[in-house]
Amino acid sequence: MLHNPATPPAKTRPPFASFEKSQNRYGWFFASFALLLLGLFMLYPIISSLYMSTISSRGVIQTFVGFGNYLKLLNDPVFLQALQNTFIFFLIQVPIMLLLALVIASLLNDKSLRFRGVFRTGIFLPAVTSLVAYSLLFKMMFSADGFINHGLMALHLIAAPIPWLTEPFWARITVMIAMTWRWTGYNMIFYLSGLQNIPDDLYESAEIDGAGRLQQFRHITVPMLKPILLFTAIMSTIGTLQLFDEPMNFSAMGVSAATIGPGNSLLTMSVYIYNLCFKFMPNFGYASTVAYAIVFLVAVFSVIQFRLAGDKK
């Protein structure tokens, strides 16, 4: 059969093109299950809670209020107190915890230190300890006749027992001590992994140039760990703005008590969400609004931390 020169020859697809297309179909088929689950358990709750934040509910009675719940937040004294308490924990506890973790990681990265593994394990161990067990232990230790008061009085550092859990100031200090004890080792592990990736040549060169340990820490360690510092700062910010476990466990679980801690000093935004949902008359719509206030604050603080770190990506 002769080929007509006026008719262009039919293009033949390479054999691997159909194979690649079939592989893509199989890939999308298997990925679709994960995408479906992500949409069902992540995307849908986000959209549903956003819609719910525009509703005021009293039990089964629901009323659409638009942005009314968001305006109500600005004049809600309980929410403002929860916001204040959360900010106190965030501004005091998070810097102390991260700085302490960085210093401990630097000390435990010294190769001449013996039993480094034992120290690392011991400091990280609180991060995997049962939350309820450690909360009960801290409540016993910091009670009026607990181990801490007895120890301080035996050392003649205090003349009378400190009201750790019955006075607002000391109740917040107790929670900060507990959170620092629990999460310092967790952040230390990230810093240790980053420190072990810094070449020793940099420290040796700095030592030859006469730089002391403090100068090496400031000009080598901190800049090289900047991505990890940013990551831990953001994660700690998110965790503190969602602080729930310690205040609940330190205040008789907060279920039967009228307040969370002495004078509502342990009332955080997450605890307030719990109260709105499961104490007194449930108001899931307003609780969703408080939840989105936390999301907004997390986004704002994350952007600020990115800006301070000089990372524009």
Secondary structure, DSSP 8 states (H G I E B T S, - for coil): ----TTS-------HHHHHHHHHHHHHHHHHHHHHHHHIIIIIHHHHHHHHHTTEEEETTEEEE-TTHHHHHHHT-HHHHHHHHHHHHHHHHHHHHHHHHHHHHHHHHT-TT-TTHHHHHHHHHGGGGS-HHHHHHHHHHHTSTTSHHHHHHHHTTS-SS---TTTSHHHHHHHHHHHHHHHHHHHHHHHHHHHHTTS-HHHHHHHHHTT--HHHHIIIIIHHHTHHHHHHHHHHHHHHHHT--HHHHHHTGGGTS-SSSSGGGTT--HHHHHHHHHHSSS--HHHHHHHHHHHHHHHHHHHHHHHHHHT---
